[in-house]
Amino acid sequence: MTEAIGRRPVLMAAAGAMGVLLAPTTAHAAQLDGQDPVRALRQASRPLRSTDPGWDVADLRPLGAMIGDAQVVGLGEATHGSHEFFTMKERVFRYLVEKRGFTTFALEMSWPAGLRLDAYVQSGRGDARQVVKETLGGSPWEREEFLHLIEWMRDHNRRHPGHRVHFMGDDIGAPKIGDDLFERVTGYVGRHHAQLLPRFTELYTGLRPLDDSFAYLRGPLPERQRLAANAQQALDLLEGQRGAGGEEFTWTVQHARSIAQTAAFLASDLDNPEAIPAAMIYRDRAMAENVAWWHRHTGHKVLVSAHNGHVAYVPDLPQSYPKVQGGFLREALGAAYLPIGLTFGQGSFLSEDKSLAGPWKKFTVGAPDLGTSEHTLDQVRHTDYFLDIRTAPAAARAWLDTTRPIRSIGTEYPCPLADVRIGRSFDVLIHLHRVREADKLR
């Protein structure tokens, strides 16, 4: 269900689509150069030659320098359904793998679905298209672009067995945990602590297998809260066996933690608007904790793919998301975490327009309105570009540190613009002039 929730602005009223703005006059362009930060932003920007994953990486070298020694990089997206955002993520990940030693692609999808995808990336067993349908079905990422990424990751591991890449889901376990994750926990307990198995079986009864979280949420709130407490007891009981130690034990604890995280989130009263902010804080904290655990346990450098509003240091919709994954990651990892925002001028994307269970539809927006962040960003270069916010000239930083409306399109559209200070949200910004809708998985 969280893949479906995505960046839905649950507490905000929907607004109309963006209007079309004619190109600025020469006098207006001169005013921008003379009084606005366009010239300073242009000085800081570096051209991006392509969003195609197979393009030569020469233009990404300045981006690599901006990333520097960061161990975990959050790469955002202004929509959950634009082709160029998804292909750009593959392009950046491939560069980071080949040139900067990164080894994990993390996505805001469920932990168990990530395990299933990683099993394919490591072994190559099964059909990639079918695996993607099974794990990403119904989500924003059930797209040809993500199939391409998964296939590249598998091919990379085949060609470079000594430098393997991994796929992880950092989100809570909905919409589907299924029985596999429970079996990973109870199977371990049965093999190593057989006397505890009846207790684990009792604690997971009523929660297992959790195949349909929408149906689960229709259950009585007190019962969901009881099952969440049971899942936490199971995690505590397993952690109490820490003397057993070992790699299998460590991973089993993390699997039990994912079950407890999901049960706790689904014990929220999501029909009560006043309960939504606390639930969203819990979800983003859990995503950050899972990424930090993976990084610390495996030693892998990680690219975290999520909406701009999740990877940012500060929330773009504070009424709904008072604190987000990027803020938690900064607290956990310090300067080892670096967020990159990804914005666009105009084009098409996929979103839902009625309900979380509705179909994904194509929407199109024109050139950005005067006064929005995208309007100024579109004036900087004729080509797509990126820039380091931290080292930009003073005039550019002053503009970037001012709150302005910006697109933050999640899983429900139309939606209002968000009020964001780009300079407080990200360390690096990538701006694309035009995007199109992502390709539905065939």
N, C-alpha and C positions, 0 to 999 in steps of 0.2 A: 504494500500500500504506500510506503514512503516513496518508492519510485514514481508512483502516480501522483502523490502530493507534490513532489518536486519543489518548485518555487511558487506554488499557488499562494497569492496574497489573500489569506483567509479572512482578514479583518478589514479589508479595504474595498471600497466600492469600485466597480469597473468604470473605466473611462473610455472615450472614443479613440479610434485609431489616429495615428499621427497625420498631420496635414502635409501638403506638398509645398515646398518653398522654392521660388525661382532662384536661379544663380545670382550671386551678388553683383552689383554694378562695379565698375572700376573704382568709382569714388568710395564705395563701401569697402572694397578690398584694401584700398589705401588707408582707410580709417582703421581697419583691422590691424594692418601692419604698424600703423603709427600709435594706436592707443590700446589695442588688445594684444594678447600674448601669442598670436599666430607666428610671428617671426621668431620669438624665443622657442616656441614649441618646434618649429621647423629646424632650428639649430640643434635641438636635442634629438630629433627623430632620425631613424635609420630606415632606409627603404626595405620593404619586404617584397621580394620578387615574385613569390608564388605561395599559395596555400597547398599546392600539390605535394603529397608526401614523398614522391619520387624525385622532386626537384633537387638540383645541386645545393649543397648546404652552405656555400660561401656567404650568402647574405645573412645566415643565422649566426655567424661567428660573433658579431657584436652582442647578440642576445645571450650567447654563452658566456661572454665576459660579464654581462649584467647579472646573470645568475650566480657567477662566481663559485663560492664554496658552499652554497646552499645544498642541503641534503634532502629536503622535501620542498617541492615546487608545486604550488597550487595554480592551475591554469583554468581560468573561468570561461564563461560564455554568457552572452547577453540574452540568448534564447536557448531552449532545449531542442531546437529542431532546425538548425541551419547547416547546410552542407559544408560550407567553408570553415565553420567553427570546428566541426568534427574532423575534417581532413587536416586542419591546422594542428589539432591536438596530436594526430598521428605523426605529422611532420616534426613537431617539436620533440615528441617522445623518441622518435627514431634518431634525431640528432643527439639528444641527451644520452641515449644508449650507446651510440657509436663514438661519441666524442667526449662525453662527460662522465661515463661510468654508471649511469642510471640503470636500474634493473627491474623496477616494478611500476606498472600502470595501475593506479587506484581509481575506482569510479564510485560515484554515489549510488551504488546498488547493493543488494544484500550480501552479507558475508558468505552464506552458503552458495549463492549463485556465483560469486567470485571464485569459490573453491572449485565449482564445476567447470568454469571456464579455464581456470588455471590447470586443471587436470588435462584438458584438451591441449592447451599450449605446451605442456610438458611432454605429453605422450603422443599426441597426434591421433589417438584412437577415436573413431567415430567420424561423423560428418560435421564440418565446421558450421555450415548453415543451420543444420538441425540443432546443434548445441546452442547457437546464438538464439534461435527461436525459443528453445526451452528455457533459457536463462534470462533473456531480455524481452520476452514476449509481453506485449502490452505496455512496455516502458518507452520513454523517449528515445532509447538507444537501440530499438529493434529496427536498425537501419543498415543499408548496404555499407555505409562508411565504417561502422563498427565491425562488421564482418571482415572488411578489408584489413582493419587493424589486427584482429585476432589471427587472421591468416598470415599476416606479416610476422607476428610474434612467434607463431609456430614455425614458420620457415626460418626465422632467425635462430631459434633454438636448434633446429636441425643442422644449420650451417656452422653454428658457434656453440658447441656443447659445453665449452669452458666458460662461456659468458651468457648464461641463460637469463631470459627475462621472465617475469611473472605477472599475472593479473590478479588483482585483489578487489573484492567488494568491501567498502568500508562502512556501509550503511547498516542499519538494523535489519532484521531478517525478513520483514514483510516485502512483497506480498506472499511469497512462498518460502517457508523453511522446509516443508516436507519432512519425511521421516529420517533422511540421511544424517542430518546434523544431530538429531537426538541419538541415533544409533552410534555415531562417533563417540558420544559421551558414555552411553550405557554399555556399549561394547567394550570400551576401555575399562569401565568399572567392573564389568563381569569378568574380564581377564585378570585384573590386578587386585581388585578389592571386592571379591564376590559377596562377602558378607553385607556389603552396602547396596548391592543391586536392588533388593526389594524396596529399600527406602527411595532410591532414585526412581524406580518404576512408579511408586506411589506419588512422588512429588511431581512427576511429569504427566500423570494421568489427568485428562481434561484439557491439557495444553497440546500434547502430542497428537497428530503430526503438524498441526497448524498450516494446512494447505490453503485456506481461504480466509484471509484476515478481514475482508469485508463482512463475511458471515460471522466471524469471531467477534467483531465489534458490535454486532447486534445482540450479543449476549449481555446479561445484567452486569452493570458496572461492579458491584461488590464481588461477583464471581470472578471477573477479570482481575480485580485487585488481589483476590486470594491466590489465583494461579500465578500472578506475578511474584507474590511473596514466596510461593513454593519454588519458582524458578531461581530466585535469589538464594533460597536455602540450599538448593542443589549445588549452586556455584560455591557457596560458602563451605559446604560439606566436602566438595572436591578439593578446594584450595587447602582444606585442613589436612589433606594427605600429602602435603608438599614434600615430606621426607622421602617420598618415592622418587621424586625428581625425574630428570631425563627429558628428552625432546618430545616424546609422545605425550608425556604428562603435561608439558607446557602448552602444547597445541590443544590438548583436550580441554584444559582450563579455558583457553580462549574460545573454543566452540561453546562451552557452557556459558561463558560470558555473553556471547552473541544471543543465545536463547534468552538469557535473563534480560538483556537490553531490549529485545523485541517484546517480551512479555510486559516489561515495565512501560514501554511506550504505548502498547495497546491497552494498558490499564488506565490510560488518560481518558478523561471525559471530553472527547473530541467534538461532541455536540454542544458543548458549553464554550462560547467565545472567550470567556475569561480564563479558561484552562489552556487555550491554544498556545500562548507564549511560553508557558512552562514546558509544555510538550515539545515545542520546537527547540528550546534550549537543550532539553535532554537529548534530542536526536542529534543536534550538531555536536554536543559534547561527546556523545558516543562515537560519531564518525571520527572526530579528532583523536579520541583515545585509541581507536582501532588502528588508525594510521601510525600514531606514535608507537604503539605496541609492535606493529610490523617492522617499522624502521629500526627500533632498538633491538628487537629480537633477531632479525635477519641480518641487520647491518646494511640493508639495501637502501640506495637512494631512490626516492619515490616521486613520480609525477602524479599529483592528485587532480583528477578531472571532476569538475562540478560547476554549478552555476556561479556566476560572479558573486552573487550574494552569499554563497557558502564559503568560497575561498578567501574572501576579503577579510581584512583585520576587523572591520566594524560592519554592522548590519546595514543593508540598504532599505529594509522594511522593519524598523525597530519595533513597531507595534506588534508585528507577528513574530519576528525573529530577534529578540532582544540581544542575543549574543550568538555568534556563528562559529562555524568550524575553524575558519582562519584565525579568529581571536584565540580560541582554545589551543590551536597548534602553535601560535606565537608564544603563549604562556608555557607550553610544554617543551618547545624546542628552541626558543629564543631566535637568534639570527640565523639558525639553520633552516628556518622556514621562510620562504619568499613567495608572495602571491602575485600573479599576473592577471590583469583584467583584459577582457576581450570584448570590444565594442564594434558597432557597425553604423553606417550612414543610412542605408535604405536597402530594401529587398524583401525577400519572402522567408517564411519559417513555418514550422508546424506547431500547433498547440491545440488545446481543447477549448470549446466555447460554452459548454453547458454544465458538465459534471465530470468528476474524476473518472467515471467509467465510460465516458463518451469517446467517440472516435477522434483521432488526430486529424486536424484539417489545416489546409494551407491558408495563411494570411499574408498580406502584403502591406508594407508601409512605404510611404514616399520619403523624399528628402526631409531631414529633421527640421523642426521649427526653430526659429530664432529664439535664443535664450537657453536652449538645451545644450548640454555638453557636446552631443554629437554634431551640432551645427558648427561649432568652432573647430572640433577635431577634423571635420571634413574639409576645412579650408587649408589645412597644414600642408598637405602634399597631394599631387595628382595620383600617386601610387599608394598602395597600402604601406603601413609603416609600424614601427614600434619605438618606444622611447623609455629611458630610465628616469623615472619620476624623481628619484633621490638626488640625481646630479644635474637636473635640468636648470637652465638659467633662472634667476630670481623671478623675472616676470612670468615665466611659465609656471614656476612653483606656486606663486601667488594665485594664479588662475586655477591651478589644479587643487589648491587647498580651499577653494570657495565652493559652497554647496550650490549645486544646480540640478535641474531635472535631467534624468537619464533613463533610457529604456532598461527595464528589468523584467523580461517576459518569461514567465514560467510555464506552468501546465494549464493555465486558464487565461484566455484572451477574449475580448479586450481587458486591459488592466491599466491602472494608473501609472504614470511615470514615478520613479523613485527619486528622492532628494539625496544626492550623494556628493561627498567631497572625495574626488578621485584620489587626490594626494594622500588622504588619510586611510584609504581603502587598500591600495596596491603599491607595490614597489616598481612594477613595470607595467606598461600599457601597450597592447596591440590594437590597432584600429584598422578595420577593413571598410572600404567605401561601399561595397555592395555584396550582398549574400543572396542565396536562393535556398529553397526548402530542401531538407535532407531527403535521401532516396529511401523509400519504404523497402524493407527486406522482401525480396521476391520468394 
